[in-house]
Amino acid sequence: MTQHFSRNTVSASFWCGKCQRFTQHRIDRDGKSGRKGPCLGCIAKLEVQRVERQIEHAEHERQKELFG
């Protein structure tokens, strides 16, 4: 059975299958209550990877202009 959280709950500790340990997970809102969302650590890692890809893409575009 899934757990439901009050509106004031922002995060809770759960087992993360990707991290293979207990981590804080976001509590997603679905109407009156909340349910377990993704791992905050995994979200942070994905955000860093996204920013790194954007930087690499910008550098690649800049080099195309210089040597294009």
N, CA, C and O atoms as CSV, one atom per row, in Angstrom:
chain,resi,resn,atom,element,x,y,z
A,1,MET,N,N,0.843,-1.181,0.000
A,1,MET,CA,C,0.000,0.000,0.000
A,1,MET,C,C,0.888,1.243,0.000
A,1,MET,O,O,1.878,1.297,0.728
A,2,THR,N,N,0.541,2.230,-0.805
A,2,THR,CA,C,1.335,3.448,-0.891
A,2,THR,C,C,1.050,4.353,0.293
A,2,THR,O,O,-0.020,4.302,0.898
A,3,GLN,N,N,2.034,5.181,0.606
A,3,GLN,CA,C,1.870,6.140,1.694
A,3,GLN,C,C,1.385,7.460,1.126
A,3,GLN,O,O,1.716,7.825,-0.002
A,4,HIS,N,N,0.605,8.167,1.914
A,4,HIS,CA,C,0.150,9.500,1.554
A,4,HIS,C,C,0.666,10.469,2.601
A,4,HIS,O,O,0.697,10.152,3.789
A,5,PHE,N,N,1.067,11.645,2.161
A,5,PHE,CA,C,1.654,12.634,3.047
A,5,PHE,C,C,0.814,13.893,3.063
A,5,PHE,O,O,0.083,14.178,2.114
A,6,SER,N,N,0.922,14.647,4.147
A,6,SER,CA,C,0.177,15.898,4.266
A,6,SER,C,C,0.739,16.935,3.296
A,6,SER,O,O,1.795,16.730,2.698
A,7,ARG,N,N,0.040,18.026,3.151
A,7,ARG,CA,C,0.471,19.088,2.232
A,7,ARG,C,C,1.772,19.742,2.677
A,7,ARG,O,O,2.509,20.275,1.847
A,8,ASN,N,N,2.063,19.710,3.962
A,8,ASN,CA,C,3.261,20.360,4.484
A,8,ASN,C,C,4.529,19.540,4.293
A,8,ASN,O,O,5.631,20.065,4.459
A,9,THR,N,N,4.397,18.275,3.950
A,9,THR,CA,C,5.560,17.412,3.774
A,9,THR,C,C,6.246,17.716,2.441
A,9,THR,O,O,5.616,17.696,1.384
A,10,VAL,N,N,7.548,17.999,2.512
A,10,VAL,CA,C,8.316,18.342,1.314
A,10,VAL,C,C,9.123,17.152,0.831
A,10,VAL,O,O,9.195,16.904,-0.373
A,11,SER,N,N,9.738,16.404,1.757
A,11,SER,CA,C,10.530,15.238,1.392
A,11,SER,C,C,10.471,14.204,2.510
A,11,SER,O,O,10.137,14.520,3.652
A,12,ALA,N,N,10.800,12.969,2.161
A,12,ALA,CA,C,10.818,11.876,3.125
A,12,ALA,C,C,11.889,10.879,2.708
A,12,ALA,O,O,12.280,10.828,1.542
A,13,SER,N,N,12.362,10.086,3.668
A,13,SER,CA,C,13.412,9.117,3.398
A,13,SER,C,C,12.814,7.801,2.907
A,13,SER,O,O,11.915,7.241,3.533
A,14,PHE,N,N,13.335,7.312,1.763
A,14,PHE,CA,C,12.920,6.049,1.167
A,14,PHE,C,C,14.141,5.374,0.564
A,14,PHE,O,O,15.191,5.996,0.403
A,15,TRP,N,N,13.995,4.102,0.234
A,15,TRP,CA,C,15.035,3.365,-0.473
A,15,TRP,C,C,15.024,3.783,-1.943
A,15,TRP,O,O,13.974,3.796,-2.586
A,16,CYS,N,N,16.200,4.123,-2.463
A,16,CYS,CA,C,16.330,4.488,-3.879
A,16,CYS,C,C,16.944,3.320,-4.625
A,16,CYS,O,O,18.039,2.871,-4.285
A,17,GLY,N,N,16.256,2.830,-5.632
A,17,GLY,CA,C,16.751,1.711,-6.425
A,17,GLY,C,C,17.988,2.053,-7.231
A,17,GLY,O,O,18.827,1.182,-7.460
A,18,LYS,N,N,18.124,3.301,-7.669
A,18,LYS,CA,C,19.296,3.711,-8.447
A,18,LYS,C,C,20.518,3.897,-7.555
A,18,LYS,O,O,21.613,3.450,-7.895
A,19,CYS,N,N,20.329,4.560,-6.409
A,19,CYS,CA,C,21.436,4.835,-5.487
A,19,CYS,C,C,21.773,3.624,-4.609
A,19,CYS,O,O,22.868,3.542,-4.054
A,20,GLN,N,N,20.830,2.690,-4.488
A,20,GLN,CA,C,20.982,1.504,-3.652
A,20,GLN,C,C,21.225,1.857,-2.187
A,20,GLN,O,O,22.052,1.237,-1.519
A,21,ARG,N,N,20.491,2.867,-1.691
A,21,ARG,CA,C,20.554,3.247,-0.280
A,21,ARG,C,C,19.343,4.114,0.048
A,21,ARG,O,O,18.588,4.506,-0.842
A,22,PHE,N,N,19.169,4.407,1.326
A,22,PHE,CA,C,18.081,5.284,1.727
A,22,PHE,C,C,18.483,6.727,1.447
A,22,PHE,O,O,19.558,7.172,1.850
A,23,THR,N,N,17.614,7.448,0.758
A,23,THR,CA,C,17.857,8.851,0.425
A,23,THR,C,C,16.558,9.634,0.591
A,23,THR,O,O,15.485,9.056,0.760
A,24,GLN,N,N,16.676,10.952,0.540
A,24,GLN,CA,C,15.502,11.811,0.592
A,24,GLN,C,C,14.819,11.801,-0.773
A,24,GLN,O,O,15.480,11.893,-1.808
A,25,HIS,N,N,13.513,11.689,-0.768
A,25,HIS,CA,C,12.722,11.712,-1.994
A,25,HIS,C,C,11.744,12.873,-1.935
A,25,HIS,O,O,11.224,13.217,-0.873
A,26,ARG,N,N,11.507,13.461,-3.080
A,26,ARG,CA,C,10.543,14.545,-3.203
A,26,ARG,C,C,9.144,13.976,-2.992
A,26,ARG,O,O,8.868,12.838,-3.373
A,27,ILE,N,N,8.268,14.763,-2.390
A,27,ILE,CA,C,6.865,14.378,-2.241
A,27,ILE,C,C,6.075,15.158,-3.283
A,27,ILE,O,O,5.994,16.385,-3.227
A,28,ASP,N,N,5.494,14.432,-4.236
A,28,ASP,CA,C,4.722,15.043,-5.315
A,28,ASP,C,C,3.275,15.217,-4.882
A,28,ASP,O,O,2.723,14.370,-4.180
A,29,ARG,N,N,2.673,16.302,-5.296
A,29,ARG,CA,C,1.285,16.603,-4.951
A,29,ARG,C,C,0.350,16.046,-6.014
A,29,ARG,O,O,0.586,16.202,-7.212
A,30,ASP,N,N,-0.709,15.400,-5.561
A,30,ASP,CA,C,-1.761,14.922,-6.471
A,30,ASP,C,C,-3.114,15.179,-5.807
A,30,ASP,O,O,-3.776,14.270,-5.305
A,31,GLY,N,N,-3.484,16.424,-5.827
A,31,GLY,CA,C,-4.751,16.782,-5.188
A,31,GLY,C,C,-4.538,17.141,-3.731
A,31,GLY,O,O,-3.737,18.021,-3.412
A,32,LYS,N,N,-5.253,16.464,-2.847
A,32,LYS,CA,C,-5.201,16.794,-1.427
A,32,LYS,C,C,-3.963,16.262,-0.723
A,32,LYS,O,O,-3.479,16.886,0.221
A,33,SER,N,N,-3.444,15.130,-1.158
A,33,SER,CA,C,-2.314,14.522,-0.459
A,33,SER,C,C,-1.105,14.442,-1.374
A,33,SER,O,O,-1.165,14.843,-2.536
A,34,GLY,N,N,-0.001,13.919,-0.838
A,34,GLY,CA,C,1.212,13.769,-1.635
A,34,GLY,C,C,1.663,12.329,-1.668
A,34,GLY,O,O,1.311,11.532,-0.798
A,35,ARG,N,N,2.454,11.999,-2.690
A,35,ARG,CA,C,3.009,10.654,-2.839
A,35,ARG,C,C,4.502,10.753,-3.092
A,35,ARG,O,O,5.008,11.806,-3.479
A,36,LYS,N,N,5.194,9.663,-2.873
A,36,LYS,CA,C,6.644,9.608,-3.052
A,36,LYS,C,C,7.011,9.934,-4.493
A,36,LYS,O,O,6.442,9.390,-5.440
A,37,GLY,N,N,7.970,10.827,-4.631
A,37,GLY,CA,C,8.473,11.195,-5.940
A,37,GLY,C,C,9.891,10.692,-6.116
A,37,GLY,O,O,10.316,9.792,-5.391
A,38,PRO,N,N,10.633,11.246,-7.058
A,38,PRO,CA,C,11.995,10.789,-7.325
A,38,PRO,C,C,12.984,11.182,-6.226
A,38,PRO,O,O,12.724,12.078,-5.422
A,39,CYS,N,N,14.107,10.497,-6.213
A,39,CYS,CA,C,15.188,10.732,-5.257
A,39,CYS,C,C,15.803,12.113,-5.527
A,39,CYS,O,O,16.074,12.460,-6.677
A,40,LEU,N,N,16.019,12.894,-4.470
A,40,LEU,CA,C,16.589,14.227,-4.642
A,40,LEU,C,C,18.040,14.162,-5.117
A,40,LEU,O,O,18.489,15.042,-5.851
A,41,GLY,N,N,18.771,13.135,-4.710
A,41,GLY,CA,C,20.151,12.956,-5.176
A,41,GLY,C,C,20.205,12.676,-6.665
A,41,GLY,O,O,21.046,13.224,-7.378
A,42,CYS,N,N,19.301,11.818,-7.135
A,42,CYS,CA,C,19.247,11.494,-8.567
A,42,CYS,C,C,18.845,12.725,-9.384
A,42,CYS,O,O,19.367,12.949,-10.476
A,43,ILE,N,N,17.921,13.515,-8.854
A,43,ILE,CA,C,17.503,14.741,-9.544
A,43,ILE,C,C,18.692,15.685,-9.677
A,43,ILE,O,O,18.897,16.275,-10.738
A,44,ALA,N,N,19.479,15.833,-8.612
A,44,ALA,CA,C,20.641,16.718,-8.639
A,44,ALA,C,C,21.668,16.226,-9.661
A,44,ALA,O,O,22.234,17.028,-10.403
A,45,LYS,N,N,21.912,14.912,-9.705
A,45,LYS,CA,C,22.871,14.356,-10.674
A,45,LYS,C,C,22.409,14.618,-12.107
A,45,LYS,O,O,23.215,14.988,-12.961
A,46,LEU,N,N,21.122,14.429,-12.372
A,46,LEU,CA,C,20.594,14.656,-13.718
A,46,LEU,C,C,20.697,16.125,-14.112
A,46,LEU,O,O,20.969,16.442,-15.270
A,47,GLU,N,N,20.480,17.025,-13.149
A,47,GLU,CA,C,20.572,18.460,-13.434
A,47,GLU,C,C,22.018,18.832,-13.787
A,47,GLU,O,O,22.240,19.616,-14.710
A,48,VAL,N,N,22.995,18.286,-13.072
A,48,VAL,CA,C,24.404,18.556,-13.364
A,48,VAL,C,C,24.749,18.039,-14.754
A,48,VAL,O,O,25.435,18.727,-15.510
A,49,GLN,N,N,24.289,16.842,-15.106
A,49,GLN,CA,C,24.555,16.287,-16.432
A,49,GLN,C,C,23.930,17.150,-17.525
A,49,GLN,O,O,24.535,17.344,-18.580
A,50,ARG,N,N,22.731,17.669,-17.284
A,50,ARG,CA,C,22.058,18.512,-18.273
A,50,ARG,C,C,22.851,19.799,-18.507
A,50,ARG,O,O,23.026,20.227,-19.648
A,51,VAL,N,N,23.329,20.413,-17.420
A,51,VAL,CA,C,24.106,21.653,-17.542
A,51,VAL,C,C,25.424,21.378,-18.267
A,51,VAL,O,O,25.848,22.172,-19.106
A,52,GLU,N,N,26.067,20.263,-17.949
A,52,GLU,CA,C,27.320,19.917,-18.627
A,52,GLU,C,C,27.105,19.725,-20.127
A,52,GLU,O,O,27.928,20.163,-20.931
A,53,ARG,N,N,25.997,19.069,-20.510
A,53,ARG,CA,C,25.694,18.889,-21.939
A,53,ARG,C,C,25.455,20.238,-22.617
A,53,ARG,O,O,25.879,20.443,-23.754
A,54,GLN,N,N,24.777,21.160,-21.924
A,54,GLN,CA,C,24.534,22.478,-22.508
A,54,GLN,C,C,25.845,23.218,-22.726
A,54,GLN,O,O,26.026,23.874,-23.752
A,55,ILE,N,N,26.765,23.116,-21.761
A,55,ILE,CA,C,28.062,23.786,-21.882
A,55,ILE,C,C,28.847,23.189,-23.052
A,55,ILE,O,O,29.428,23.921,-23.854
A,56,GLU,N,N,28.861,21.857,-23.143
A,56,GLU,CA,C,29.564,21.207,-24.249
A,56,GLU,C,C,28.977,21.621,-25.594
A,56,GLU,O,O,29.711,21.858,-26.553
A,57,HIS,N,N,27.658,21.706,-25.658
A,57,HIS,CA,C,26.998,22.101,-26.904
A,57,HIS,C,C,27.362,23.538,-27.265
A,57,HIS,O,O,27.621,23.837,-28.431
A,58,ALA,N,N,27.385,24.425,-26.281
A,58,ALA,CA,C,27.725,25.828,-26.537
A,58,ALA,C,C,29.172,25.946,-27.009
A,58,ALA,O,O,29.462,26.723,-27.919
A,59,GLU,N,N,30.086,25.184,-26.400
A,59,GLU,CA,C,31.487,25.212,-26.833
A,59,GLU,C,C,31.629,24.677,-28.253
A,59,GLU,O,O,32.398,25.213,-29.050
A,60,HIS,N,N,30.887,23.622,-28.564
A,60,HIS,CA,C,30.934,23.042,-29.907
A,60,HIS,C,C,30.433,24.063,-30.935
A,60,HIS,O,O,31.037,24.218,-31.997
A,61,GLU,N,N,29.340,24.753,-30.625
A,61,GLU,CA,C,28.808,25.767,-31.531
A,61,GLU,C,C,29.788,26.912,-31.715
A,61,GLU,O,O,29.941,27.428,-32.822
A,62,ARG,N,N,30.464,27.321,-30.618
A,62,ARG,CA,C,31.428,28.415,-30.691
A,62,ARG,C,C,32.610,28.018,-31.581
A,62,ARG,O,O,33.099,28.833,-32.363
A,63,GLN,N,N,33.063,26.778,-31.461
A,63,GLN,CA,C,34.181,26.330,-32.279
A,63,GLN,C,C,33.776,26.216,-33.749
A,63,GLN,O,O,34.595,26.455,-34.636
A,64,LYS,N,N,32.524,25.854,-34.011
A,64,LYS,CA,C,32.057,25.806,-35.390
A,64,LYS,C,C,32.130,27.187,-36.022
A,64,LYS,O,O,32.472,27.325,-37.197
A,65,GLU,N,N,31.803,28.221,-35.225
A,65,GLU,CA,C,31.878,29.599,-35.736
A,65,GLU,C,C,33.315,30.011,-36.016
A,65,GLU,O,O,33.597,30.693,-37.002
A,66,LEU,N,N,34.234,29.583,-35.125
A,66,LEU,CA,C,35.638,29.978,-35.300
A,66,LEU,C,C,36.291,29.287,-36.474
A,66,LEU,O,O,37.049,29.911,-37.217
A,67,PHE,N,N,36.009,28.006,-36.655
A,67,PHE,CA,C,36.708,27.224,-37.673
A,67,PHE,C,C,35.793,26.783,-38.811
A,67,PHE,O,O,36.217,26.059,-39.711
A,68,GLY,N,N,34.542,27.219,-38.767
A,68,GLY,CA,C,33.519,26.767,-39.670
A,68,GLY,C,C,33.671,27.079,-41.072
A,68,GLY,O,O,32.820,26.711,-41.882
